[in-house]
Amino acid sequence: MCRSIKTLRPPALPEEATEEEIRAAALQFVRKVSGFRAPAAHNREVFDHAVDVIAQATAELLDGLEVRGQRASA
């Protein structure tokens, strides 16, 4: 996958992932999948929307994960 995307759940991170870290991972994913580092103006809206949706899904995933019998966000 994309080497720039790091694991965002404990114990890989000592603390809960920040909103900025989650958004950065989502951005890297969309860049990789789309093949664009920065989209043209006519693709900006759909590109940004994809980042938002993936960041939200990532936050929900991290919030729901259980690590070693404990919730990741606990």
N, C-alpha and C positions, 0 to 999 in steps of 0.2 A: 504494500500500500504506500502511503506517503510517509516518508521518513520524518517529516517535520511535525507530524501529529504524535504527541506524547500521551502516555497513559495518564488519565485524569482521576483515577480512583485510588483510595488508600489500598495498600501501603506504598504505592508508587509515589504519591504525593504525601507529605507529612500532614497536610491540612486539606480541608475540602477545596475542591477546584473553584477558582474565582470565575465570575462572569466573563472576565476578559480572557482567561485561559480557555474557557468553553467556546467563546466566539472565535478565538484564534484557530482552534482545532476545526471548527465548522468552516471557516474561511479556507483553510488549507484543503479540506475535503472537497469543497465546491471548486476550488481552483484545479485540483487534480482531475476531478470528474469532467469538468467543462473543457479543460485544456487551455483556459485563459487565466493569466495572472491578474489582469485587469480587463473587464469586459468593455466592449465598445458602448457608447452612450445608448444605443438602441437595445442593448442587452442588460443594462445596469439594473433595471427594476427587477427582472426575473432572477438575476444573479444575487442581488441583495436579499430578495425574498427567500431564496434557497438557503442562504446563510442563516437567516433568522429562524427558519423552520428546523434546520438541522441543529442549531444551537439549542433551541427549545427541546427538541427530542433528546439531545445529549444530556441536558440538565435533568430531564425526567428520568432518563436511564440511570444516571449517577445517583439521583435521589432514591430510586427504588432498589438499587443493588444492595445485596447483603454480602458482607465480607466477613468470613469466619464467624458466621452466626450473628453478626451485628449489622445493623443498617449502615451503609457507607457514609451517610450524612450525620450519623450520631456521634 
